[in-house]
Amino acid sequence: MARGVARRLVRDRLAHAPAGEPVWSMCDAGNAASLALHASTGFVEVLRAPRLLGETFVSGEGVLLRLDPA
């Protein structure tokens, strides 16, 4: 797998987000790499739960994250 793909996907997503609106994301609480990537791009943790938007997670807990507009 090519390095930096996830970071490029996040940057592209942010570039196409509606102006002035928060951007939401979620990931598995056990995915340290994803949590670090989100933190490095300014996302903050909003909620941890075993189920988010109908999704369950391998670790048993998901993390809802938000990036507020600049």
C-alpha positions in Angstrom: 0.0 0.0 0.0 1.3 3.5 -0.8 2.3 5.6 2.1 0.3 8.8 2.7 -2.9 7.7 1.0 -5.0 8.2 4.1 -3.6 11.7 4.6 -4.3 12.6 0.9 -7.8 11.3 1.2 -8.4 13.4 4.3 -7.0 16.5 2.7 -9.1 16.0 -0.4 -12.2 15.5 1.7 -11.5 18.8 3.6 -10.9 20.6 0.4 -14.4 19.7 -0.8 -16.2 20.3 2.5 -18.9 23.0 2.5 -17.5 26.3 3.7 -18.3 27.2 7.2 -19.6 23.8 8.2 -18.0 21.3 10.6 -16.6 18.1 9.1 -17.5 14.9 10.9 -15.6 11.6 10.9 -15.6 8.4 12.9 -13.1 5.5 13.4 -12.4 2.5 15.6 -11.1 3.5 19.0 -8.4 0.8 18.6 -7.1 2.3 15.4 -4.2 4.5 16.8 -3.0 5.5 13.3 -6.4 6.8 12.3 -6.8 8.7 15.6 -3.3 10.2 15.2 -4.1 11.2 11.6 -7.4 12.9 12.6 -5.7 14.7 15.5 -2.9 15.9 13.2 -5.4 17.5 10.8 -7.3 19.3 13.6 -10.1 16.9 14.4 -11.3 16.7 18.0 -13.0 13.8 19.7 -16.6 14.4 20.4 -17.9 11.0 21.6 -17.0 7.4 22.2 -19.7 4.7 21.9 -20.0 1.0 21.0 -22.3 2.0 18.1 -22.2 5.1 16.0 -24.7 5.8 13.1 -25.6 2.1 13.1 -21.9 1.0 12.8 -20.2 -1.3 15.3 -16.4 -1.5 15.7 -13.8 -4.2 15.9 -12.5 -2.9 19.2 -16.0 -2.6 20.6 -15.8 1.2 20.6 -16.0 3.9 18.0 -14.9 7.5 18.1 -16.9 10.4 16.6 -14.6 13.3 15.6 -15.3 16.9 14.4 -13.3 19.5 12.7 -14.7 23.0 13.1 -14.4 25.5 10.2 -11.4 27.8 10.4 
